[in-house]
Amino acid sequence: MQATSVERPVEHTSARLLDGRGLALQVRARVAAEVAEHIAHGGKVPGLAVVLVGADPASQVYVQHKITACEEAGIRSFSHRLCAQTSEAELLALLDRLNADPQVHGILVQLPLPAQINVQRVLARIQPGKDVDGFHPENLGRLAAGFPALRPCTPKGCMRLLGSAQIDCRGKLAVVIGASTIVGRPMALELLHAEATVVVAHKNTRDLPNLVRQADILVVATGVPGLVKGEWIKPGAVVLDVGINRLADGTLTGDVCFAEARTRASWITPVPGGVGPMTIACLLENTLEAAQNGCFAAV
Ligand code: NAD
């Protein structure tokens, strides 16, 4: 007798959420406790200087979140708001003063900067030990070479999220879409340190869907809303969506089509509430590290 083929029921899966909001609260509580301990042992109150040039609305919101987070953790913040016409020389002079100020342990220049200012010259002017964003070439070089360093906050936060779900990167194929100096490149280095096999894609990458289909771990940081379609996701993949895009109706959305992707992935970050809160938590952690001045102690 011939066996009749039985149709398998369609599996209805839903990825688990990588809860950045919850994890960030834990990190921030730990940083607050460590700040208090640092001060109790005679350390100075950690200080973070936040520099904003111009009045970009999104930047103003980010800066305010960072300042509030500092206050809650017992970190003193020094806010420097400069007008959009500020010259590069004026900004560099401010950075020189902040580099020399013993009350300032961390310096953050909110990006983007107005067109008349060269970003690379600005980032390179921050003293590496105060570079809590981890964008100074020395810190990026240290990250590449595996030396202790102040590490860029967003990739660091992504690694924490993976760790919180005990996701082992070893041997996995990790695809990072986006190759910026602040997210994509350092993210690729972090994943390489975690022994993933890493591919970095960017706007000139050919056949992105086919590449994504092979990814066990996918990190997307392009600023293109909904770039990655759900059907591109390999079943069971881990998806970290770094993108933060404000749509015309005011809602925030990521670079991944979340609802579709969630039916295929095993873990996924929501937007908002995924990577974003971890970026701020890691900034606080870096500021404490800079105040403790332990980040370069090992070499
Ligand atoms: P960026 O503009 O500097 O870099 C974008 C990268 O994406 C580039 O490498 C570019 O080649 C690539 N890209 C652009 N279009 C592409 C396409 N169609 N296909 C493939 N690659 C493409 O941006 P960024 O500063 O790295 O930020 C990226 C996104 O991440 C933005 O939405 C930003 O708001 C967000 N972001 C979020 C956080 C956070 O804390 N969650 C932090 C930083 C940036």
Boltz pocket constraint, residues with backbone or C-beta under 6 A from the ligand:
constraints:
  - pocket:
      binder: B
      contacts: [[A, 154], [A, 177], [A, 178], [A, 179], [A, 180], [A, 181], [A, 182], [A, 183], [A, 184], [A, 201], [A, 202], [A, 203], [A, 204], [A, 205], [A, 208], [A, 220], [A, 221], [A, 222], [A, 223], [A, 224], [A, 227], [A, 241], [A, 242], [A, 243], [A, 244], [A, 245], [A, 275], [A, 276], [A, 277], [A, 279]]
      max_distance: 6.0
